Amino acid sequence: METIKKLIYKYRHFGWLALFGITLALYGYCERNLVPKYIIESVLDDYIPFIKEFIIPYLFWFIYMAAAILYFGLKSVRDYYRLVFFMFTGMLVCYIIYILFPNGLDLRPEVSGNDIFSRLVKFIHGMDTPTNVCPSIHVFNSIAVHLAVAKSSLFENRKGLKTVSTICMILICASTVFVKQHSIIDLIWGVVLGIVCYIAFYRLSGWLPGWIQNFYRAQDTSVLEK
């Protein structure tokens, strides 16, 4: 029992993942109640082909996020807090935008194939309605994860892994438009939101509440060794 208590205390920071329960509740509310008033579209979307194989990096997004949160939660509390607060803030902003400006898409093609890629696309299309799309949370969270990797001292001399992360981020962002889950406009605004949050959390973090800054000042090893 004592060992369990020590583990709970050591990894107590994982409790902050409860914040994402708020975003899940907002996702459910938006899916059930919001009817799009603004259809997001661009002439550029007509020039972007539907490539069903890009459903693989689109789905890899879930692994990319989960792996980053788990890794930093185990290895660097400071980077973990920054990533979690970064993601939560951006997602909260997205849902507020969805509520104030209900938006949706009219881009999805008819997928008639029965191969694995077509079945995965049809599964995602069936699970995720073409609403609440701008800004793209897929794009925003991919940027959040990559920034956490790029800015972490744990990866300071690991250029290969940073390159892999860059490729993953690019492929995930590209997948959103190639599988017609998002318009290029959604992607662009996802990038814009990512830049804003980068400035807020990495460049001008002095504006943040003191209790959050205290998390950032935590030494990576001292907290985990307690």
C-alpha positions as CSV (number, residue, x, y, z in Angstrom):
1,M,0.0,0.0,0.0
2,E,2.9,2.4,0.8
3,T,4.4,1.7,-2.6
4,I,1.1,2.6,-4.3
5,K,0.8,5.8,-2.3
6,K,4.3,6.8,-3.4
7,L,3.6,6.1,-7.0
8,I,0.4,8.1,-6.8
9,Y,2.2,11.0,-5.3
10,K,5.1,10.8,-7.7
11,Y,2.8,10.8,-10.8
12,R,0.1,13.1,-9.3
13,H,0.6,15.5,-12.2
14,F,-1.3,13.1,-14.5
15,G,-4.4,14.2,-12.6
16,W,-4.3,17.3,-14.7
17,L,-5.5,15.2,-17.7
18,A,-8.9,15.6,-16.1
19,L,-9.0,19.0,-17.9
20,F,-9.6,17.2,-21.1
21,G,-12.9,15.9,-19.6
22,I,-14.1,19.5,-20.2
23,T,-13.1,19.4,-23.8
24,L,-14.8,16.0,-24.3
25,A,-18.0,17.4,-22.7
26,L,-17.8,20.4,-25.1
27,Y,-17.2,18.1,-28.0
28,G,-20.3,16.2,-27.1
29,Y,-22.3,19.4,-26.7
30,C,-21.2,20.8,-30.1
31,E,-21.9,17.5,-31.9
32,R,-25.4,17.2,-30.5
33,N,-26.6,20.7,-30.5
34,L,-24.8,22.9,-33.1
35,V,-26.1,23.3,-36.6
36,P,-23.6,24.9,-39.0
37,K,-24.4,28.4,-40.0
38,Y,-21.1,28.9,-41.9
39,I,-19.9,26.5,-44.5
40,I,-16.1,26.6,-44.7
41,E,-14.8,26.4,-48.2
42,S,-12.0,27.7,-50.4
43,V,-11.3,27.4,-54.1
44,L,-8.0,25.8,-53.1
45,D,-10.0,22.8,-51.7
46,D,-11.0,22.0,-55.3
47,Y,-7.3,21.5,-56.2
48,I,-6.6,19.2,-53.2
49,P,-7.2,15.6,-54.2
50,F,-8.9,13.0,-52.0
51,I,-6.2,10.5,-51.0
52,K,-7.6,7.8,-48.9
53,E,-4.2,6.5,-47.8
54,F,-3.7,9.6,-45.7
55,I,-6.2,8.2,-43.2
56,I,-3.2,6.5,-41.7
57,P,-1.4,9.7,-40.5
58,Y,-4.9,11.1,-39.7
59,L,-5.5,8.3,-37.2
60,F,-1.8,8.3,-36.1
61,W,-2.7,11.7,-34.5
62,F,-4.2,9.8,-31.5
63,I,-1.0,7.9,-30.9
64,Y,1.2,11.0,-31.5
65,M,-0.7,12.9,-28.8
66,A,-1.0,10.0,-26.3
67,A,2.7,9.1,-26.6
68,A,3.9,12.6,-26.1
69,I,1.7,13.2,-23.0
70,L,2.8,9.9,-21.5
71,Y,6.5,10.4,-22.3
72,F,6.7,13.9,-20.9
73,G,4.6,12.9,-17.9
74,L,7.2,10.2,-17.1
75,K,10.3,12.1,-18.0
76,S,9.8,15.9,-17.6
77,V,7.1,17.4,-15.5
78,R,7.9,20.9,-16.8
79,D,7.4,19.9,-20.4
80,Y,4.3,17.9,-19.5
81,Y,2.6,20.8,-17.9
82,R,3.5,23.1,-20.8
83,L,2.1,20.6,-23.3
84,V,-1.1,19.9,-21.3
85,F,-1.9,23.6,-20.7
86,F,-1.0,24.5,-24.3
87,M,-3.3,21.8,-25.7
88,F,-6.2,22.5,-23.3
89,T,-6.1,26.2,-23.9
90,G,-6.1,25.9,-27.7
91,M,-8.9,23.3,-27.6
92,L,-11.0,25.4,-25.3
93,V,-10.6,28.3,-27.7
94,C,-11.6,26.1,-30.6
95,Y,-14.8,25.0,-28.9
96,I,-15.7,28.6,-27.9
97,I,-15.3,29.5,-31.6
98,Y,-17.5,26.6,-32.7
99,I,-20.2,27.7,-30.3
100,L,-20.0,31.4,-31.3
101,F,-19.6,30.6,-35.1
102,P,-21.1,27.2,-35.8
103,N,-19.3,26.0,-38.9
104,G,-19.1,22.9,-41.1
105,L,-18.0,21.4,-44.4
106,D,-19.4,20.2,-47.6
107,L,-16.3,18.5,-49.0
108,R,-16.7,14.8,-48.3
109,P,-16.6,12.6,-51.4
110,E,-18.6,9.4,-51.8
111,V,-16.2,6.6,-50.7
112,S,-17.3,3.3,-52.3
113,G,-14.2,1.2,-52.1
114,N,-13.9,-1.8,-49.7
115,D,-10.1,-1.8,-49.1
116,I,-8.7,-1.1,-45.7
117,F,-8.1,2.6,-46.4
118,S,-11.7,3.2,-47.7
119,R,-13.2,1.4,-44.7
120,L,-11.2,3.5,-42.3
121,V,-12.3,6.7,-44.1
122,K,-15.9,5.6,-44.0
123,F,-15.5,4.7,-40.3
124,I,-14.1,8.2,-39.5
125,H,-16.7,9.9,-41.6
126,G,-19.4,8.0,-39.8
127,M,-18.0,8.8,-36.3
128,D,-17.1,12.4,-36.9
129,T,-19.7,14.7,-38.5
130,P,-18.5,17.4,-40.8
131,T,-19.2,20.1,-38.3
132,N,-17.1,22.2,-35.8
133,V,-14.1,22.2,-38.1
134,C,-12.5,25.6,-38.0
135,P,-9.9,25.9,-36.5
136,S,-8.7,22.3,-36.9
137,I,-8.0,20.7,-33.5
138,H,-6.1,18.0,-35.4
139,V,-3.7,20.6,-36.8
140,F,-3.5,22.6,-33.5
141,N,-2.7,19.5,-31.3
142,S,-0.1,18.2,-33.8
143,I,1.7,21.6,-33.6
144,A,1.4,21.5,-29.8
145,V,3.1,18.1,-29.6
146,H,5.8,18.9,-32.0
147,L,6.6,22.2,-30.2
148,A,6.9,20.2,-26.9
149,V,9.4,17.9,-28.6
150,A,11.3,20.7,-30.3
151,K,11.6,22.9,-27.2
152,S,12.3,20.1,-24.6
153,S,15.8,19.8,-23.3
154,L,15.3,16.0,-23.5
155,F,15.6,16.3,-27.2
156,E,18.3,18.9,-27.4
157,N,20.8,16.6,-28.9
158,R,18.4,14.2,-30.6
159,K,18.0,15.8,-34.0
160,G,16.8,12.5,-35.6
161,L,13.8,12.3,-33.3
162,K,13.0,16.0,-33.8
163,T,13.0,15.3,-37.6
164,V,10.7,12.4,-37.1
165,S,8.3,14.6,-35.1
166,T,8.4,17.2,-37.8
167,I,7.5,14.7,-40.4
168,C,4.7,13.3,-38.3
169,M,3.3,16.8,-37.7
170,I,3.4,17.7,-41.4
171,L,1.8,14.4,-42.5
172,I,-1.0,14.7,-39.9
173,C,-1.8,18.3,-40.9
174,A,-1.7,17.3,-44.6
175,S,-4.0,14.3,-43.9
176,T,-6.8,16.6,-42.6
177,V,-7.3,18.1,-46.1
178,F,-6.4,14.9,-48.1
179,V,-9.1,12.8,-46.5
180,K,-11.5,15.8,-46.7
181,Q,-12.0,16.1,-43.0
182,H,-11.0,19.7,-43.1
183,S,-10.8,22.6,-45.5
184,I,-7.5,24.3,-46.2
185,I,-9.0,27.2,-44.2
186,D,-9.4,25.0,-41.1
187,L,-5.7,24.0,-41.5
188,I,-4.6,27.6,-41.8
189,W,-6.5,28.8,-38.7
190,G,-5.2,25.8,-36.8
191,V,-1.7,26.9,-37.6
192,V,-2.5,30.5,-36.6
193,L,-3.9,29.4,-33.3
194,G,-0.8,27.2,-32.8
195,I,1.4,30.3,-33.4
196,V,-0.6,32.4,-31.0
197,C,-0.3,29.8,-28.2
198,Y,3.4,29.3,-29.0
199,I,4.0,33.0,-28.4
200,A,1.8,32.9,-25.2
201,F,3.3,29.7,-23.7
202,Y,6.9,29.7,-24.9
203,R,7.8,33.3,-25.7
204,L,5.8,35.5,-23.4
205,S,4.9,33.1,-20.6
206,G,5.3,36.0,-18.1
207,W,1.6,36.8,-18.5
208,L,0.6,33.4,-17.2
209,P,-0.8,33.1,-13.7
210,G,1.9,32.5,-11.1
211,W,0.7,29.0,-10.2
212,I,1.3,27.9,-13.8
213,Q,4.7,29.6,-14.0
214,N,5.6,27.7,-10.8
215,F,4.9,24.5,-12.7
216,Y,7.2,25.6,-15.5
217,R,10.0,26.4,-13.0
218,A,9.9,22.9,-11.6
219,Q,13.1,20.9,-12.1
220,D,12.5,17.8,-14.3
221,T,14.3,15.4,-12.0
222,S,13.5,16.8,-8.6
223,V,9.8,16.4,-8.9
224,L,10.0,12.9,-10.3
225,E,12.4,11.6,-7.7
226,K,10.3,12.6,-4.7
